[in-house]
Amino acid sequence: MPAAQAPDNARERFARLAEEMAAGDGEISAHRKGFGTRSMFVGRKMFAVLDRTGEIVLKLPPERVKELIDSNTGRGWSPGSGSPLKEYLAIPFARQKEWPKFAREARAYMGRKS
């Protein structure tokens, strides 16, 4: 497996989720390049990306990110070696059944910013 590519099972799950999110919603682009991997956008705003570790990374309000970190749902995320970004949350593949609800939440949040 190349270092910059997520595990196959995570990539397949993310692709299915992207298709589900895009179905019936012309504003959502199921797959676009973003942060070097596949991403989901609403309009021109990215709301979800699959990290190379197989975690889904979502853009949410900072207070919601903190709440989800505090509840051990996910962890803060950074695109590089820096500090985690306040609006980004990484949720592990082990919690993939919860990915859709958080992706819808991120989509709604970023849809308001479009």
N, CA, C and O atoms as a GROMACS GRO file, in nm:
protein
  456
    1MET      N    1   0.085  -0.119   0.000
    1MET     CA    2   0.000   0.000   0.000
    1MET      C    3   0.088   0.123   0.000
    1MET      O    4   0.175   0.135   0.086
    2PRO      N    5   0.070   0.216  -0.094
    2PRO     CA    6   0.148   0.339  -0.095
    2PRO      C    7   0.123   0.418   0.034
    2PRO      O    8   0.014   0.416   0.090
    3ALA      N    9   0.226   0.488   0.079
    3ALA     CA   10   0.217   0.562   0.205
    3ALA      C   11   0.106   0.667   0.204
    3ALA      O   12   0.046   0.693   0.308
    4ALA      N   13   0.079   0.727   0.090
    4ALA     CA   14  -0.018   0.836   0.085
    4ALA      C   15  -0.160   0.788   0.055
    4ALA      O   16  -0.248   0.870   0.029
    5GLN      N   17  -0.183   0.658   0.058
    5GLN     CA   18  -0.314   0.607   0.022
    5GLN      C   19  -0.378   0.535   0.141
    5GLN      O   20  -0.313   0.455   0.209
    6ALA      N   21  -0.504   0.564   0.166
    6ALA     CA   22  -0.577   0.501   0.275
    6ALA      C   23  -0.597   0.352   0.244
    6ALA      O   24  -0.591   0.312   0.128
    7PRO      N   25  -0.620   0.271   0.348
    7PRO     CA   26  -0.649   0.130   0.327
    7PRO      C   27  -0.770   0.111   0.236
    7PRO      O   28  -0.861   0.195   0.233
    8ASP      N   29  -0.772   0.002   0.161
    8ASP     CA   30  -0.879  -0.025   0.065
    8ASP      C   31  -1.018  -0.020   0.129
    8ASP      O   32  -1.109   0.040   0.072
    9ASN      N   33  -1.035  -0.082   0.247
    9ASN     CA   34  -1.168  -0.084   0.308
    9ASN      C   35  -1.218   0.056   0.342
    9ASN      O   36  -1.337   0.085   0.329
   10ALA      N   37  -1.129   0.143   0.384
   10ALA     CA   38  -1.167   0.281   0.416
   10ALA      C   39  -1.198   0.358   0.287
   10ALA      O   40  -1.294   0.435   0.283
   11ARG      N   41  -1.119   0.336   0.183
   11ARG     CA   42  -1.145   0.405   0.056
   11ARG      C   43  -1.279   0.361  -0.002
   11ARG      O   44  -1.354   0.444  -0.053
   12GLU      N   45  -1.309   0.233   0.005
   12GLU     CA   46  -1.438   0.183  -0.046
   12GLU      C   47  -1.554   0.240   0.034
   12GLU      O   48  -1.655   0.280  -0.023
   13ARG      N   49  -1.541   0.244   0.167
   13ARG     CA   50  -1.649   0.298   0.252
   13ARG      C   51  -1.668   0.446   0.226
   13ARG      O   52  -1.782   0.493   0.218
   14PHE      N   53  -1.559   0.520   0.212
   14PHE     CA   54  -1.568   0.663   0.185
   14PHE      C   55  -1.634   0.687   0.049
   14PHE      O   56  -1.717   0.777   0.037
   15ALA      N   57  -1.599   0.608  -0.051
   15ALA     CA   58  -1.658   0.624  -0.184
   15ALA      C   59  -1.808   0.597  -0.180
   15ALA      O   60  -1.886   0.669  -0.244
   16ARG      N   61  -1.850   0.495  -0.106
   16ARG     CA   62  -1.995   0.467  -0.092
   16ARG      C   63  -2.065   0.583  -0.022
   16ARG      O   64  -2.173   0.626  -0.064
   17LEU      N   65  -2.003   0.634   0.082
   17LEU     CA   66  -2.062   0.746   0.155
   17LEU      C   67  -2.071   0.869   0.065
   17LEU      O   68  -2.172   0.940   0.068
   18ALA      N   69  -1.969   0.895  -0.013
   18ALA     CA   70  -1.971   1.010  -0.104
   18ALA      C   71  -2.085   0.997  -0.204
   18ALA      O   72  -2.154   1.095  -0.232
   19GLU      N   73  -2.106   0.879  -0.257
   19GLU     CA   74  -2.216   0.857  -0.350
   19GLU      C   75  -2.351   0.875  -0.281
   19GLU      O   76  -2.443   0.935  -0.338
   20GLU      N   77  -2.364   0.824  -0.159
   20GLU     CA   78  -2.488   0.842  -0.082
   20GLU      C   79  -2.516   0.990  -0.058
   20GLU      O   80  -2.629   1.036  -0.072
   21MET      N   81  -2.411   1.064  -0.021
   21MET     CA   82  -2.427   1.207   0.009
   21MET      C   83  -2.464   1.285  -0.117
   21MET      O   84  -2.540   1.382  -0.110
   22ALA      N   85  -2.411   1.244  -0.231
   22ALA     CA   86  -2.435   1.316  -0.356
   22ALA      C   87  -2.569   1.281  -0.420
   22ALA      O   88  -2.622   1.361  -0.497
   23ALA      N   89  -2.624   1.166  -0.389
   23ALA     CA   90  -2.750   1.122  -0.450
   23ALA      C   91  -2.860   1.224  -0.422
   23ALA      O   92  -2.892   1.252  -0.307
   24GLY      N   93  -2.917   1.277  -0.527
   24GLY     CA   94  -3.029   1.370  -0.514
   24GLY      C   95  -2.991   1.509  -0.469
   24GLY      O   96  -3.079   1.591  -0.442
   25ASP      N   97  -2.862   1.538  -0.460
   25ASP     CA   98  -2.820   1.671  -0.418
   25ASP      C   99  -2.718   1.724  -0.517
   25ASP      O  100  -2.600   1.690  -0.509
   26GLY      N  101  -2.763   1.806  -0.608
   26GLY     CA  102  -2.676   1.859  -0.712
   26GLY      C  103  -2.565   1.949  -0.661
   26GLY      O  104  -2.471   1.977  -0.735
   27GLU      N  105  -2.574   1.994  -0.536
   27GLU     CA  106  -2.470   2.081  -0.482
   27GLU      C  107  -2.348   2.005  -0.433
   27GLU      O  108  -2.241   2.063  -0.417
   28ILE      N  109  -2.363   1.874  -0.408
   28ILE     CA  110  -2.253   1.797  -0.353
   28ILE      C  111  -2.176   1.730  -0.464
   28ILE      O  112  -2.233   1.662  -0.550
   29SER      N  113  -2.046   1.749  -0.463
   29SER     CA  114  -1.957   1.679  -0.553
   29SER      C  115  -1.904   1.558  -0.477
   29SER      O  116  -1.840   1.572  -0.373
   30ALA      N  117  -1.932   1.439  -0.530
   30ALA     CA  118  -1.894   1.317  -0.459
   30ALA      C  119  -1.743   1.302  -0.447
   30ALA      O  120  -1.693   1.258  -0.343
   31HIS      N  121  -1.670   1.339  -0.550
   31HIS     CA  122  -1.526   1.321  -0.546
   31HIS      C  123  -1.454   1.436  -0.613
   31HIS      O  124  -1.476   1.464  -0.731
   32ARG      N  125  -1.370   1.502  -0.538
   32ARG     CA  126  -1.281   1.604  -0.593
   32ARG      C  127  -1.151   1.594  -0.518
   32ARG      O  128  -1.147   1.548  -0.405
   33LYS      N  129  -1.046   1.637  -0.581
   33LYS     CA  130  -0.917   1.637  -0.512
   33LYS      C  131  -0.918   1.743  -0.403
   33LYS      O  132  -0.967   1.855  -0.423
   34GLY      N  133  -0.863   1.708  -0.290
   34GLY     CA  134  -0.852   1.801  -0.179
   34GLY      C  135  -0.759   1.741  -0.076
   34GLY      O  136  -0.775   1.625  -0.039
   35PHE      N  137  -0.664   1.814  -0.028
   35PHE     CA  138  -0.565   1.765   0.066
   35PHE      C  139  -0.498   1.638   0.014
   35PHE      O  140  -0.458   1.552   0.093
   36GLY      N  141  -0.484   1.625  -0.119
   36GLY     CA  142  -0.412   1.514  -0.179
   36GLY      C  143  -0.489   1.384  -0.186
   36GLY      O  144  -0.430   1.281  -0.218
   37THR      N  145  -0.617   1.384  -0.156
   37THR     CA  146  -0.697   1.263  -0.162
   37THR      C  147  -0.838   1.296  -0.205
   37THR      O  148  -0.863   1.409  -0.247
   38ARG      N  149  -0.927   1.205  -0.196
   38ARG     CA  150  -1.066   1.230  -0.234
   38ARG      C  151  -1.136   1.310  -0.125
   38ARG      O  152  -1.111   1.291  -0.006
   39SER      N  153  -1.222   1.400  -0.168
   39SER     CA  154  -1.292   1.489  -0.076
   39SER      C  155  -1.436   1.504  -0.120
   39SER      O  156  -1.471   1.475  -0.234
   40MET      N  157  -1.521   1.550  -0.028
   40MET     CA  158  -1.660   1.584  -0.059
   40MET      C  159  -1.676   1.734  -0.041
   40MET      O  160  -1.628   1.792   0.056
   41PHE      N  161  -1.744   1.793  -0.136
   41PHE     CA  162  -1.766   1.937  -0.136
   41PHE      C  163  -1.915   1.968  -0.145
   41PHE      O  164  -1.991   1.892  -0.204
   42VAL      N  165  -1.955   2.079  -0.085
   42VAL     CA  166  -2.086   2.138  -0.109
   42VAL      C  167  -2.054   2.274  -0.170
   42VAL      O  168  -1.992   2.359  -0.106
   43GLY      N  169  -2.097   2.293  -0.293
   43GLY     CA  170  -2.055   2.411  -0.366
   43GLY      C  171  -1.904   2.407  -0.382
   43GLY      O  172  -1.849   2.310  -0.434
   44ARG      N  173  -1.838   2.511  -0.338
   44ARG     CA  174  -1.692   2.515  -0.344
   44ARG      C  175  -1.627   2.487  -0.209
   44ARG      O  176  -1.506   2.503  -0.194
   45LYS      N  177  -1.706   2.445  -0.112
   45LYS     CA  178  -1.657   2.424   0.024
   45LYS      C  179  -1.640   2.275   0.055
   45LYS      O  180  -1.735   2.197   0.042
   46MET      N  181  -1.519   2.237   0.096
   46MET     CA  182  -1.492   2.100   0.134
   46MET      C  183  -1.550   2.073   0.272
   46MET      O  184  -1.531   2.152   0.364
   47PHE      N  185  -1.620   1.959   0.287
   47PHE     CA  186  -1.672   1.924   0.419
   47PHE      C  187  -1.623   1.790   0.468
   47PHE      O  188  -1.636   1.761   0.587
   48ALA      N  189  -1.566   1.706   0.382
   48ALA     CA  190  -1.515   1.576   0.425
   48ALA      C  191  -1.401   1.533   0.334
   48ALA      O  192  -1.400   1.560   0.214
   49VAL      N  193  -1.304   1.466   0.394
   49VAL     CA  194  -1.190   1.412   0.321
   49VAL      C  195  -1.150   1.282   0.389
   49VAL      O  196  -1.168   1.265   0.509
   50LEU      N  197  -1.095   1.190   0.311
   50LEU     CA  198  -1.045   1.065   0.368
   50LEU      C  199  -0.894   1.080   0.388
   50LEU      O  200  -0.819   1.103   0.293
   51ASP      N  201  -0.852   1.067   0.512
   51ASP     CA  202  -0.711   1.076   0.546
   51ASP      C  203  -0.639   0.948   0.502
   51ASP      O  204  -0.702   0.843   0.488
   52ARG      N  205  -0.510   0.957   0.482
   52ARG     CA  206  -0.434   0.840   0.438
   52ARG      C  207  -0.434   0.728   0.542
   52ARG      O  208  -0.401   0.613   0.510
   53THR      N  209  -0.469   0.760   0.666
   53THR     CA  210  -0.476   0.658   0.771
   53THR      C  211  -0.606   0.578   0.767
   53THR      O  212  -0.619   0.477   0.835
   54GLY      N  213  -0.703   0.625   0.687
   54GLY     CA  214  -0.834   0.560   0.680
   54GLY      C  215  -0.938   0.626   0.768
   54GLY      O  216  -1.047   0.571   0.785
   55GLU      N  217  -0.906   0.741   0.824
   55GLU     CA  218  -1.002   0.817   0.904
   55GLU      C  219  -1.076   0.914   0.814
   55GLU      O  220  -1.018   0.968   0.719
   56ILE      N  221  -1.204   0.937   0.844
   56ILE     CA  222  -1.276   1.043   0.773
   56ILE      C  223  -1.249   1.172   0.851
   56ILE      O  224  -1.256   1.175   0.974
   57VAL      N  225  -1.218   1.277   0.779
   57VAL     CA  226  -1.191   1.407   0.839
   57VAL      C  227  -1.304   1.500   0.798
   57VAL      O  228  -1.332   1.516   0.679
   58LEU      N  229  -1.368   1.559   0.897
   58LEU     CA  230  -1.486   1.644   0.874
   58LEU      C  231  -1.461   1.785   0.923
   58LEU      O  232  -1.389   1.806   1.021
   59LYS      N  233  -1.520   1.880   0.854
   59LYS     CA  234  -1.511   2.020   0.896
   59LYS      C  235  -1.641   2.055   0.968
   59LYS      O  236  -1.749   2.052   0.909
   60LEU      N  237  -1.626   2.089   1.096
   60LEU     CA  238  -1.739   2.119   1.184
   60LEU      C  239  -1.709   2.243   1.266
   60LEU      O  240  -1.594   2.287   1.271
   61PRO      N  241  -1.810   2.301   1.330
   61PRO     CA  242  -1.785   2.417   1.416
   61PRO      C  243  -1.684   2.380   1.526
   61PRO      O  244  -1.688   2.268   1.578
   62PRO      N  245  -1.595   2.472   1.562
   62PRO     CA  246  -1.493   2.442   1.664
   62PRO      C  247  -1.549   2.386   1.794
   62PRO      O  248  -1.490   2.295   1.853
   63GLU      N  249  -1.663   2.440   1.840
   63GLU     CA  250  -1.720   2.390   1.966
   63GLU      C  251  -1.769   2.246   1.952
   63GLU      O  252  -1.763   2.169   2.048
   64ARG      N  253  -1.817   2.210   1.834
   64ARG     CA  254  -1.862   2.072   1.808
   64ARG      C  255  -1.742   1.978   1.800
   64ARG      O  256  -1.747   1.866   1.850
   65VAL      N  257  -1.634   2.024   1.737
   65VAL     CA  258  -1.511   1.944   1.730
   65VAL      C  259  -1.463   1.913   1.872
   65VAL      O  260  -1.430   1.799   1.904
   66LYS      N  261  -1.458   2.016   1.956
   66LYS     CA  262  -1.414   1.996   2.095
   66LYS      C  263  -1.504   1.897   2.167
   66LYS      O  264  -1.455   1.809   2.238
   67GLU      N  265  -1.633   1.910   2.149
   67GLU     CA  266  -1.729   1.819   2.213
   67GLU      C  267  -1.705   1.674   2.170
   67GLU      O  268  -1.707   1.583   2.253
   68LEU      N  269  -1.682   1.653   2.042
   68LEU     CA  270  -1.660   1.517   1.991
   68LEU      C  271  -1.524   1.461   2.031
   68LEU      O  272  -1.510   1.340   2.049
   69ILE      N  273  -1.425   1.547   2.046
   69ILE     CA  274  -1.296   1.502   2.098
   69ILE      C  275  -1.312   1.463   2.244
   69ILE      O  276  -1.263   1.358   2.287
   70ASP      N  277  -1.380   1.547   2.321
   70ASP     CA  278  -1.401   1.520   2.464
   70ASP      C  279  -1.479   1.391   2.488
   70ASP      O  280  -1.461   1.327   2.591
   71SER      N  281  -1.566   1.354   2.393
   71SER     CA  282  -1.644   1.230   2.409
   71SER      C  283  -1.574   1.108   2.347
   71SER      O  284  -1.631   1.000   2.339
   72ASN      N  285  -1.448   1.128   2.303
   72ASN     CA  286  -1.368   1.021   2.242
   72ASN      C  287  -1.427   0.968   2.112
   72ASN      O  288  -1.402   0.853   2.076
   73THR      N  289  -1.505   1.049   2.043
   73THR     CA  290  -1.560   1.011   1.914
   73THR      C  291  -1.453   1.022   1.806
   73THR      O  292  -1.449   0.942   1.713
   74GLY      N  293  -1.367   1.121   1.819
   74GLY     CA  294  -1.262   1.144   1.720
   74GLY      C  295  -1.149   1.221   1.782
   74GLY      O  296  -1.143   1.240   1.904
   75ARG      N  297  -1.059   1.266   1.696
   75ARG     CA  298  -0.943   1.342   1.742
   75ARG      C  299  -0.924   1.464   1.654
   75ARG      O  300  -0.974   1.470   1.542
   76GLY      N  301  -0.852   1.562   1.706
   76GLY     CA  302  -0.819   1.678   1.626
   76GLY      C  303  -0.734   1.636   1.508
   76GLY      O  304  -0.666   1.533   1.514
   77TRP      N  305  -0.736   1.713   1.399
   77TRP     CA  306  -0.666   1.674   1.278
   77TRP      C  307  -0.588   1.791   1.221
   77TRP      O  308  -0.631   1.906   1.227
   78SER      N  309  -0.472   1.759   1.166
   78SER     CA  310  -0.387   1.856   1.099
   78SER      C  311  -0.344   1.797   0.966
   78SER      O  312  -0.314   1.678   0.958
   79PRO      N  313  -0.341   1.879   0.858
   79PRO     CA  314  -0.299   1.827   0.729
   79PRO      C  315  -0.149   1.803   0.719
   79PRO      O  316  -0.102   1.742   0.622
   80GLY      N  317  -0.074   1.848   0.817
   80GLY     CA  318   0.071   1.830   0.817
   80GLY      C  319   0.119   1.796   0.956
   80GLY      O  320   0.049   1.728   1.032
   81SER      N  321   0.235   1.842   0.990
   81SER     CA  322   0.291   1.809   1.121
   81SER      C  323   0.260   1.915   1.226
   81SER      O  324   0.312   1.909   1.338
   82GLY      N  325   0.178   2.012   1.190
   82GLY     CA  326   0.146   2.121   1.284
   82GLY      C  327   0.038   2.085   1.384
   82GLY      O  328  -0.001   1.969   1.398
   83SER      N  329  -0.009   2.186   1.451
   83SER     CA  330  -0.116   2.169   1.549
   83SER      C  331  -0.248   2.137   1.480
   83SER      O  332  -0.269   2.180   1.366
   84PRO      N  333  -0.336   2.062   1.546
   84PRO     CA  334  -0.467   2.033   1.487
   84PRO      C  335  -0.544   2.161   1.456
   84PRO      O  336  -0.537   2.259   1.530
   85LEU      N  337  -0.616   2.160   1.346
   85LEU     CA  338  -0.698   2.274   1.305
   85LEU      C  339  -0.828   2.271   1.384
   85LEU      O  340  -0.887   2.164   1.404
   86LYS      N  341  -0.874   2.388   1.429
   86LYS     CA  342  -0.987   2.394   1.521
   86LYS      C  343  -1.119   2.346   1.462
   86LYS      O  344  -1.209   2.306   1.536
   87GLU      N  345  -1.134   2.348   1.330
   87GLU     CA  346  -1.260   2.305   1.268
   87GLU      C  347  -1.254   2.164   1.210
   87GLU      O  348  -1.348   2.123   1.142
   88TYR      N  349  -1.148   2.090   1.234
   88TYR     CA  350  -1.134   1.958   1.172
   88TYR      C  351  -1.131   1.847   1.276
   88TYR      O  352  -1.062   1.856   1.377
   89LEU      N  353  -1.207   1.742   1.247
   89LEU     CA  354  -1.217   1.626   1.334
   89LEU      C  355  -1.193   1.501   1.252
   89LEU      O  356  -1.252   1.484   1.145
   90ALA      N  357  -1.108   1.413   1.300
   90ALA     CA  358  -1.082   1.284   1.236
   90ALA      C  359  -1.154   1.175   1.314
   90ALA      O  360  -1.136   1.162   1.435
   91ILE      N  361  -1.236   1.098   1.243
   91ILE     CA  362  -1.311   0.989   1.306
   91ILE      C  363  -1.259   0.858   1.248
   91ILE      O  364  -1.256   0.842   1.126
   92PRO      N  365  -1.219   0.764   1.333
   92PRO     CA  366  -1.156   0.641   1.284
   92PRO      C  367  -1.251   0.550   1.206
   92PRO      O  368  -1.373   0.558   1.217
   93PHE      N  369  -1.189   0.464   1.126
   93PHE     CA  370  -1.264   0.366   1.047
   93PHE      C  371  -1.346   0.275   1.138
   93PHE      O  372  -1.453   0.228   1.098
   94ALA      N  373  -1.298   0.249   1.257
   94ALA     CA  374  -1.371   0.163   1.351
   94ALA      C  375  -1.511   0.219   1.382
   94ALA      O  376  -1.599   0.145   1.426
   95ARG      N  377  -1.531   0.348   1.360
   95ARG     CA  378  -1.661   0.411   1.385
   95ARG      C  379  -1.732   0.445   1.254
   95ARG      O  380  -1.812   0.538   1.248
   96GLN      N  381  -1.702   0.370   1.149
   96GLN     CA  382  -1.756   0.399   1.016
   96GLN      C  383  -1.908   0.401   1.011
   96GLN      O  384  -1.965   0.470   0.926
   97LYS      N  385  -1.975   0.329   1.098
   97LYS     CA  386  -2.122   0.331   1.098
   97LYS      C  387  -2.176   0.468   1.136
   97LYS      O  388  -2.289   0.503   1.102
   98GLU      N  389  -2.095   0.547   1.205
   98GLU     CA  390  -2.135   0.682   1.244
   98GLU      C  391  -2.093   0.788   1.141
   98GLU      O  392  -2.137   0.903   1.150
   99TRP      N  393  -2.011   0.751   1.045
   99TRP     CA  394  -1.965   0.847   0.945
   99TRP      C  395  -2.079   0.921   0.876
   99TRP      O  396  -2.070   1.043   0.861
  100PRO      N  397  -2.187   0.854   0.833
  100PRO     CA  398  -2.293   0.927   0.762
  100PRO      C  399  -2.355   1.039   0.843
  100PRO      O  400  -2.376   1.148   0.790
  101LYS      N  401  -2.385   1.015   0.971
  101LYS     CA  402  -2.450   1.122   1.049
  101LYS      C  403  -2.357   1.241   1.067
  101LYS      O  404  -2.402   1.356   1.062
  102PHE      N  405  -2.228   1.215   1.088
  102PHE     CA  406  -2.135   1.327   1.104
  102PHE      C  407  -2.107   1.395   0.971
  102PHE      O  408  -2.084   1.516   0.967
  103ALA      N  409  -2.107   1.319   0.860
  103ALA     CA  410  -2.089   1.379   0.728
  103ALA      C  411  -2.206   1.471   0.695
  103ALA      O  412  -2.187   1.578   0.638
  104ARG      N  413  -2.328   1.430   0.730
  104ARG     CA  414  -2.445   1.516   0.707
  104ARG      C  415  -2.434   1.644   0.790
  104ARG      O  416  -2.468   1.753   0.744
  105GLU      N  417  -2.386   1.630   0.912
  105GLU     CA  418  -2.367   1.746   0.999
  105GLU      C  419  -2.262   1.841   0.940
  105GLU      O  420  -2.282   1.963   0.940
  106ALA      N  421  -2.152   1.787   0.890
  106ALA     CA  422  -2.047   1.869   0.830
  106ALA      C  423  -2.097   1.935   0.701
  106ALA      O  424  -2.066   2.051   0.674
  107ARG      N  425  -2.175   1.861   0.623
  107ARG     CA  426  -2.232   1.916   0.499
  107ARG      C  427  -2.322   2.034   0.530
  107ARG      O  428  -2.315   2.137   0.463
  108ALA      N  429  -2.406   2.020   0.631
  108ALA     CA  430  -2.498   2.128   0.670
  108ALA      C  431  -2.417   2.250   0.717
  108ALA      O  432  -2.448   2.364   0.681
  109TYR      N  433  -2.316   2.226   0.797
  109TYR     CA  434  -2.231   2.335   0.847
  109TYR      C  435  -2.164   2.411   0.732
  109TYR      O  436  -2.167   2.534   0.728
  110MET      N  437  -2.105   2.338   0.640
  110MET     CA  438  -2.035   2.402   0.530
  110MET      C  439  -2.132   2.458   0.426
  110MET      O  440  -2.100   2.554   0.357
  111GLY      N  441  -2.250   2.399   0.415
  111GLY     CA  442  -2.351   2.451   0.324
  111GLY      C  443  -2.397   2.591   0.364
  111GLY      O  444  -2.431   2.673   0.278
  112ARG      N  445  -2.397   2.618   0.493
  112ARG     CA  446  -2.433   2.752   0.542
  112ARG      C  447  -2.325   2.854   0.509
  112ARG      O  448  -2.352   2.974   0.504
  113LYS      N  449  -2.202   2.807   0.486
  113LYS     CA  450  -2.090   2.897   0.455
  113LYS      C  451  -2.078   2.927   0.306
  113LYS      O  452  -2.002   3.016   0.267
  114SER      N  453  -2.152   2.854   0.223
  114SER     CA  454  -2.142   2.874   0.078
  114SER      C  455  -2.202   3.004   0.032
  114SER      O  456  -2.200   3.035  -0.087
   0.00000   0.00000   0.00000
